[in-house]
Amino acid sequence: KQWYQRRVGNITQNVKYDVPLYKKQIARATQVKQDSLKKQADCSNNIAKYEQKYRERCAEIGIVGDHVKAELAGLVLDIPDMMVEISRDIGRIQPAISYYQSFVRFLLANPELEVCPLLTHFVKYGNTPVSQWENPTTPMESSDSESSVEVIDPIETQDKNGHVETDPEVPSQPLPPETKSSDIDFGIDTIDFGTDIDFGEETADFGDIDFGDETELQIDLLEAGEEKKNESLLDHTATRNQIVDELYELAAFLSARSEEMGRNTESILSEIPDCPPEIQTAQVEGITKMLALVDGPLNRLTCDRMRHLLLLKNSEKYLDRLSDNLQGQLRLSDKMQDTISELKDRVAEAERTYEEVEPKLRRAVAVTKELKGCVEQHLSTRYKGRPVRIMGDINTL
């Protein structure tokens, strides 16, 4: 009887507790492994995307990306060469400006009307200082303006040898030859200080006092706005923006004119009397070539790389901000790498759990089935050999 009770107790323990627990552990480990592998694949795809985006942004700015901050700082040195190339491209758009000006003057019947004044100046004189654009009478070489502050030097100065020199701008007034220093009346009476006044010691000890360097101090006085006047048209923000606006205006006109001529509407202008010959003889191919010449410098001035370069030149903080922004893509990639490492650890832990629990489950199932057969056989002997079958969850193991 005790043997029977022990066997039944073992069967109950395995069916109700041990086997379900082992199955849950195996199912959980399997699910964790599957989820971790799926997340690993997603992280790998994200890493590829972040690195691709990082390479694209670096290529867009014009750097390799190995040493971001140093490469960004070196880009500023490329700005002068780029401005020279842009200046050369702008110098080729004179036919487009002339065509636009003739067209507007003809339609508005105003022969004195000026269009794109800054572009006209740029094409004629090049990338001049801002001062020459604001004041056309300023000579080309006079980019430095004189200070409006007048500094008056002392009348007498002492050179390194101790010689006293008179300021040439303030000539000294020599005394008449008949006048002697002893004959000059300064209007001061002789004062008798007496003989009993104690003036103290004859010499004063100042100790080892350092009166500083004897070299002269030089102060540079700059006129307000001089730095702006010395900047070139493409370097100065306001004039560069005006050039971009006028290029947009010129490109919009040429684009609209090309579309109109494509619809064969140029015959209408040819019928108008006094129409300028450059308008009558213009062809779609010529307008398209002029539009391409205008789009060249316009695209180079408005591209993302030029925008980044100008911000790097004018702002020291932008270098750190742009470098941090670019390296942010790499930080996301590194974070994904760390996540993949954690997921690999979870997969390894799930595999260890499966390897530990799966033999226990197989052994518990086998023992339970063996005990079930023994109990059924024992019960069959008690009922004169009648077949006995135990029903329930034990048959679902």
Buried (B, 14 or more C-beta within 10 A) or exposed (E): EEEEEEBBEBBEEBBEEBBBBBBEBBEBBBEBBEBBBEBBEBBEEBBEBBBEBBEEBBEEBBBEBEEBBEBBBEBBEEBEEBBEEBBEBBBBBBEBBBBBBBBBBBEEEEEEEEBBEBBBBBBEEBBBBBBBBEEEEBEEEEBEBEEEEEEEEEEEEEEEEEEEEEEEEEEEEEEEEEEEEEEEEEEEEEEEEEEEEEEEEEEEEEEEEEEEEEEEEEEEEEEEEBEBBBBBBBBBEEBBEBBBEBBEBBBEBBBEBBEBBEEEEBEEBEEEEEBBEBBEEBEBEBBBBBBEBBBBBBEBBEEEBBEBBBBBBEEEEBBEEBBEEBBEBBEBBEBBEEBBEBBEEBBEBBBEBBEEBBEBBEEBBEBBBEBBEBBEEEBBEEEEEEEBEBEEEBEEB
